[in-house]
Amino acid sequence: MNIGLVLFAISVIWLGSEIVLARVTHSKQAGNSLDRSSLRLLWTVIVVSIVLANFVTVLRVGSFGNGSTVYPVIGIVLIVCGLALRWVAILSLKRQFTVDVSIVEGHRIISEGIYRHIRHPAYTGSLVSFFGLGFCFSNYLALLIVFVPICGAFLHRVKIEERVLVEAFGNEYVQYRSSTKRLIPGVY
């Protein structure tokens, strides 16, 4: 099995699914987006981080694993698990999911299923996938370059989204927020 080819195929599926999501689930009404350009920031950080991680990997600065396929396989498993978690979260929200932060007509707080445990499982899934991608490089620096800035961009977006949800739902969201964690069940 060619690990590089498998990673390439999964990456194409991953990127393709995100492009489809961006086209299909963008808030429908002009001016309805409340994300304060966090989507643009997120995409910029993702692209720059991945390019820099590739550059560092080519330079072989910080490599680990001595060419073993174990780390890329672990990375691919993490990418797939993260994507699965992201899609479970998206499908649980149904039409309420938008790629930009917005409140849609008939919006309500979902607190069942995976949302009973964490408030932002789609972001958790993405972060698991990006951590897996960093692992695929078999390079400490590349792992940090991919994961840390992208994690920071997602945390920035979470703050914006939670502010919007408090403004829209008030005490109902505050109570939900007090009974769940942001990204990691029981931890954070």
Secondary structure, DSSP 8 states (H G I E B T S, - for coil): --HHHHHHHHHHHHHHHHHHHHHHSS-SSTT---STTHHHHHHHHHHHHHHHHHHHHHHTTTB-STT-SHHHHHHHHHHHHHHHHHHHHHHHHGGG--SS----TT-----SGGGGTBS-HHHHHHHHHHHHHHHHTTBHHHHHHHHHHHHHHHHHHHHHHHHHHHHHHTHHHHHHHHHSBSSSTTT-
